[in-house]
Amino acid sequence: MALRHAVLAALLVGDGGDSGGNSGCSGYQLAKAFDIGVANFWHALPQQLYAELAKLEKEGLVAGRRVVQETRPNKRLFRVTEAGLAELAAFTAAPSKPSFVRDDLMVKVQAADSVDTGPLIEQLEERASVAEARTELFGKLLRKMRGELDEEEFLRRGDRIGPYLTCLRGLALERENREWGLRVAAVLRARGPVRAER
């Protein structure tokens, strides 16, 4: 997957959340949406998003329009074009490759038998704390998306099911991260300091 596909998918929600993103989305709103939802499966810095928007507009996959504001600086809103939808359709139809985890904390845990585990335990507990905060954030976002509907009803007939389903995955992932971090920290603490034999 390329960043372009993640940006196109995020733009579909648009500012108003309509299907097709017709209301448009500013670069700032895109970065915010990315941070809350898309970032659980694709990370990008705001400057990368702005650069990608410019490329997508040049290629005709998104269209931008200038919005004049009286009390704030003017902004540009972007929406996915028909060509952008075709690009997403082709991407969606292509086979997906298995995902791979690249996580420096996992490498540190792998080395736990030969290093001072004190700093590692702190990092694991910090990761668990971040995961707990993100779990709460995903929970709030999911409640906002489904409104008055309970989850099963929303899954049957709610609008914008794609973002909801990816947020459900993000919620499950953060719950797993919290549980794993706390468990590994507890195991390492119970085993005591490492006495590496050389």
TORKOL-4160 file (C-alpha; in steps of 0.2 Angstrom, whole numbers, padded with zeros to 4 digits, m for minus):
198
<pt num="1" X="0000" Y="0000" Z="0000"/>
<pt num="2" X="0006" Y="0018" Z="m0004"/>
<pt num="3" X="0002" Y="0033" Z="0007"/>
<pt num="4" X="m0009" Y="0039" Z="m0008"/>
<pt num="5" X="m0022" Y="0025" Z="m0005"/>
<pt num="6" X="m0023" Y="0029" Z="0014"/>
<pt num="7" X="m0025" Y="0048" Z="0010"/>
<pt num="8" X="m0039" Y="0044" Z="m0003"/>
<pt num="9" X="m0048" Y="0033" Z="0009"/>
<pt num="10" X="m0047" Y="0046" Z="0023"/>
<pt num="11" X="m0053" Y="0060" Z="0012"/>
<pt num="12" X="m0069" Y="0049" Z="0008"/>
<pt num="13" X="m0075" Y="0053" Z="0025"/>
<pt num="14" X="m0074" Y="0072" Z="0021"/>
<pt num="15" X="m0078" Y="0086" Z="0034"/>
<pt num="16" X="m0096" Y="0081" Z="0035"/>
<pt num="17" X="m0094" Y="0063" Z="0034"/>
<pt num="18" X="m0104" Y="0061" Z="0018"/>
<pt num="19" X="m0100" Y="0046" Z="0007"/>
<pt num="20" X="m0089" Y="0052" Z="m0007"/>
<pt num="21" X="m0082" Y="0066" Z="0003"/>
<pt num="22" X="m0091" Y="0079" Z="m0007"/>
<pt num="23" X="m0090" Y="0092" Z="0007"/>
<pt num="24" X="m0071" Y="0092" Z="0006"/>
<pt num="25" X="m0058" Y="0091" Z="0019"/>
<pt num="26" X="m0044" Y="0103" Z="0023"/>
<pt num="27" X="m0026" Y="0097" Z="0025"/>
<pt num="28" X="m0028" Y="0101" Z="0044"/>
<pt num="29" X="m0044" Y="0090" Z="0045"/>
<pt num="30" X="m0035" Y="0076" Z="0035"/>
<pt num="31" X="m0021" Y="0076" Z="0047"/>
<pt num="32" X="m0033" Y="0076" Z="0062"/>
<pt num="33" X="m0043" Y="0062" Z="0055"/>
<pt num="34" X="m0027" Y="0052" Z="0051"/>
<pt num="35" X="m0021" Y="0054" Z="0068"/>
<pt num="36" X="m0037" Y="0047" Z="0076"/>
<pt num="37" X="m0042" Y="0034" Z="0064"/>
<pt num="38" X="m0030" Y="0030" Z="0049"/>
<pt num="39" X="m0015" Y="0031" Z="0060"/>
<pt num="40" X="m0020" Y="0014" Z="0068"/>
<pt num="41" X="m0015" Y="0006" Z="0052"/>
<pt num="42" X="m0004" Y="0019" Z="0043"/>
<pt num="43" X="0007" Y="0032" Z="0050"/>
<pt num="44" X="0011" Y="0048" Z="0042"/>
<pt num="45" X="0018" Y="0065" Z="0047"/>
<pt num="46" X="0007" Y="0080" Z="0043"/>
<pt num="47" X="0020" Y="0087" Z="0031"/>
<pt num="48" X="0019" Y="0070" Z="0022"/>
<pt num="49" X="0000" Y="0072" Z="0020"/>
<pt num="50" X="0001" Y="0089" Z="0013"/>
<pt num="51" X="0014" Y="0084" Z="0000"/>
<pt num="52" X="0004" Y="0069" Z="m0004"/>
<pt num="53" X="m0012" Y="0080" Z="m0007"/>
<pt num="54" X="m0002" Y="0091" Z="m0019"/>
<pt num="55" X="0004" Y="0075" Z="m0029"/>
<pt num="56" X="m0014" Y="0068" Z="m0029"/>
<pt num="57" X="m0021" Y="0085" Z="m0035"/>
<pt num="58" X="m0008" Y="0086" Z="m0049"/>
<pt num="59" X="m0013" Y="0068" Z="m0055"/>
<pt num="60" X="m0031" Y="0073" Z="m0054"/>
<pt num="61" X="m0036" Y="0060" Z="m0041"/>
<pt num="62" X="m0042" Y="0074" Z="m0029"/>
<pt num="63" X="m0049" Y="0091" Z="m0033"/>
<pt num="64" X="m0045" Y="0106" Z="m0022"/>
<pt num="65" X="m0055" Y="0122" Z="m0020"/>
<pt num="66" X="m0051" Y="0138" Z="m0011"/>
<pt num="67" X="m0062" Y="0143" Z="0003"/>
<pt num="68" X="m0062" Y="0162" Z="0008"/>
<pt num="69" X="m0064" Y="0165" Z="0026"/>
<pt num="70" X="m0067" Y="0182" Z="0034"/>
<pt num="71" X="m0061" Y="0179" Z="0052"/>
<pt num="72" X="m0048" Y="0166" Z="0048"/>
<pt num="73" X="m0035" Y="0163" Z="0035"/>
<pt num="74" X="m0041" Y="0155" Z="0019"/>
<pt num="75" X="m0041" Y="0137" Z="0017"/>
<pt num="76" X="m0042" Y="0123" Z="0003"/>
<pt num="77" X="m0054" Y="0109" Z="0004"/>
<pt num="78" X="m0050" Y="0093" Z="m0005"/>
<pt num="79" X="m0062" Y="0079" Z="m0012"/>
<pt num="80" X="m0059" Y="0063" Z="m0021"/>
<pt num="81" X="m0062" Y="0064" Z="m0039"/>
<pt num="82" X="m0070" Y="0050" Z="m0050"/>
<pt num="83" X="m0052" Y="0045" Z="m0055"/>
<pt num="84" X="m0047" Y="0044" Z="m0037"/>
<pt num="85" X="m0062" Y="0033" Z="m0033"/>
<pt num="86" X="m0056" Y="0022" Z="m0048"/>
<pt num="87" X="m0039" Y="0021" Z="m0041"/>
<pt num="88" X="m0046" Y="0016" Z="m0024"/>
<pt num="89" X="m0057" Y="0003" Z="m0032"/>
<pt num="90" X="m0042" Y="m0004" Z="m0041"/>
<pt num="91" X="m0032" Y="m0004" Z="m0025"/>
<pt num="92" X="m0046" Y="m0013" Z="m0016"/>
<pt num="93" X="m0047" Y="m0026" Z="m0029"/>
<pt num="94" X="m0029" Y="m0030" Z="m0029"/>
<pt num="95" X="m0023" Y="m0044" Z="m0017"/>
<pt num="96" X="m0016" Y="m0039" Z="0000"/>
<pt num="97" X="0000" Y="m0044" Z="0007"/>
<pt num="98" X="0002" Y="m0050" Z="0025"/>
<pt num="99" X="0007" Y="m0037" Z="0037"/>
<pt num="100" X="0023" Y="m0037" Z="0047"/>
<pt num="101" X="0026" Y="m0029" Z="0064"/>
<pt num="102" X="0041" Y="m0018" Z="0066"/>
<pt num="103" X="0042" Y="m0012" Z="0084"/>
<pt num="104" X="0058" Y="m0007" Z="0093"/>
<pt num="105" X="0050" Y="m0012" Z="0110"/>
<pt num="106" X="0048" Y="m0030" Z="0104"/>
<pt num="107" X="0067" Y="m0030" Z="0100"/>
<pt num="108" X="0070" Y="m0024" Z="0117"/>
<pt num="109" X="0060" Y="m0037" Z="0125"/>
<pt num="110" X="0068" Y="m0050" Z="0114"/>
<pt num="111" X="0085" Y="m0045" Z="0123"/>
<pt num="112" X="0077" Y="m0045" Z="0140"/>
<pt num="113" X="0088" Y="m0060" Z="0146"/>
<pt num="114" X="0104" Y="m0050" Z="0143"/>
<pt num="115" X="0100" Y="m0032" Z="0148"/>
<pt num="116" X="0095" Y="m0021" Z="0163"/>
<pt num="117" X="0076" Y="m0023" Z="0163"/>
<pt num="118" X="0072" Y="m0008" Z="0174"/>
<pt num="119" X="0071" Y="0004" Z="0159"/>
<pt num="120" X="0062" Y="m0009" Z="0149"/>
<pt num="121" X="0049" Y="m0011" Z="0162"/>
<pt num="122" X="0046" Y="0008" Z="0162"/>
<pt num="123" X="0044" Y="0008" Z="0143"/>
<pt num="124" X="0032" Y="m0007" Z="0144"/>
<pt num="125" X="0021" Y="0002" Z="0157"/>
<pt num="126" X="0022" Y="0018" Z="0147"/>
<pt num="127" X="0016" Y="0009" Z="0131"/>
<pt num="128" X="0002" Y="0001" Z="0141"/>
<pt num="129" X="m0003" Y="0019" Z="0148"/>
<pt num="130" X="m0003" Y="0026" Z="0130"/>
<pt num="131" X="m0013" Y="0011" Z="0124"/>
<pt num="132" X="m0026" Y="0014" Z="0138"/>
<pt num="133" X="m0028" Y="0032" Z="0133"/>
<pt num="134" X="m0030" Y="0027" Z="0114"/>
<pt num="135" X="m0043" Y="0014" Z="0120"/>
<pt num="136" X="m0053" Y="0028" Z="0128"/>
<pt num="137" X="m0051" Y="0038" Z="0112"/>
<pt num="138" X="m0057" Y="0024" Z="0101"/>
<pt num="139" X="m0071" Y="0021" Z="0112"/>
<pt num="140" X="m0077" Y="0039" Z="0111"/>
<pt num="141" X="m0075" Y="0040" Z="0093"/>
<pt num="142" X="m0085" Y="0024" Z="0090"/>
<pt num="143" X="m0099" Y="0030" Z="0101"/>
<pt num="144" X="m0099" Y="0047" Z="0091"/>
<pt num="145" X="m0100" Y="0037" Z="0075"/>
<pt num="146" X="m0114" Y="0026" Z="0079"/>
<pt num="147" X="m0124" Y="0040" Z="0088"/>
<pt num="148" X="m0140" Y="0033" Z="0096"/>
<pt num="149" X="m0138" Y="0016" Z="0088"/>
<pt num="150" X="m0131" Y="0001" Z="0098"/>
<pt num="151" X="m0116" Y="m0007" Z="0090"/>
<pt num="152" X="m0125" Y="m0022" Z="0082"/>
<pt num="153" X="m0139" Y="m0010" Z="0074"/>
<pt num="154" X="m0125" Y="0002" Z="0068"/>
<pt num="155" X="m0116" Y="m0013" Z="0060"/>
<pt num="156" X="m0132" Y="m0018" Z="0051"/>
<pt num="157" X="m0138" Y="m0001" Z="0045"/>
<pt num="158" X="m0126" Y="0013" Z="0050"/>
<pt num="159" X="m0118" Y="0025" Z="0038"/>
<pt num="160" X="m0099" Y="0025" Z="0035"/>
<pt num="161" X="m0096" Y="0008" Z="0040"/>
<pt num="162" X="m0078" Y="0007" Z="0034"/>
<pt num="163" X="m0071" Y="0020" Z="0046"/>
<pt num="164" X="m0081" Y="0012" Z="0060"/>
<pt num="165" X="m0073" Y="m0006" Z="0056"/>
<pt num="166" X="m0056" Y="0001" Z="0056"/>
<pt num="167" X="m0058" Y="0010" Z="0072"/>
<pt num="168" X="m0065" Y="m0007" Z="0080"/>
<pt num="169" X="m0048" Y="m0015" Z="0074"/>
<pt num="170" X="m0039" Y="0000" Z="0082"/>
<pt num="171" X="m0048" Y="m0002" Z="0098"/>
<pt num="172" X="m0044" Y="m0021" Z="0099"/>
<pt num="173" X="m0026" Y="m0018" Z="0095"/>
<pt num="174" X="m0024" Y="m0005" Z="0109"/>
<pt num="175" X="m0033" Y="m0016" Z="0121"/>
<pt num="176" X="m0020" Y="m0030" Z="0116"/>
<pt num="177" X="m0006" Y="m0018" Z="0118"/>
<pt num="178" X="m0011" Y="m0013" Z="0135"/>
<pt num="179" X="m0013" Y="m0031" Z="0141"/>
<pt num="180" X="0003" Y="m0037" Z="0134"/>
<pt num="181" X="0013" Y="m0022" Z="0140"/>
<pt num="182" X="0007" Y="m0024" Z="0158"/>
<pt num="183" X="0009" Y="m0043" Z="0158"/>
<pt num="184" X="0027" Y="m0042" Z="0151"/>
<pt num="185" X="0031" Y="m0029" Z="0163"/>
<pt num="186" X="0024" Y="m0039" Z="0178"/>
<pt num="187" X="0034" Y="m0055" Z="0172"/>
<pt num="188" X="0050" Y="m0045" Z="0171"/>
<pt num="189" X="0048" Y="m0037" Z="0187"/>
<pt num="190" X="0044" Y="m0054" Z="0196"/>
<pt num="191" X="0060" Y="m0062" Z="0188"/>
<pt num="192" X="0071" Y="m0048" Z="0196"/>
<pt num="193" X="0087" Y="m0040" Z="0189"/>
<pt num="194" X="0096" Y="m0049" Z="0175"/>
<pt num="195" X="0112" Y="m0057" Z="0180"/>
<pt num="196" X="0120" Y="m0060" Z="0163"/>
<pt num="197" X="0133" Y="m0073" Z="0163"/>
<pt num="198" X="0148" Y="m0070" Z="0151"/>
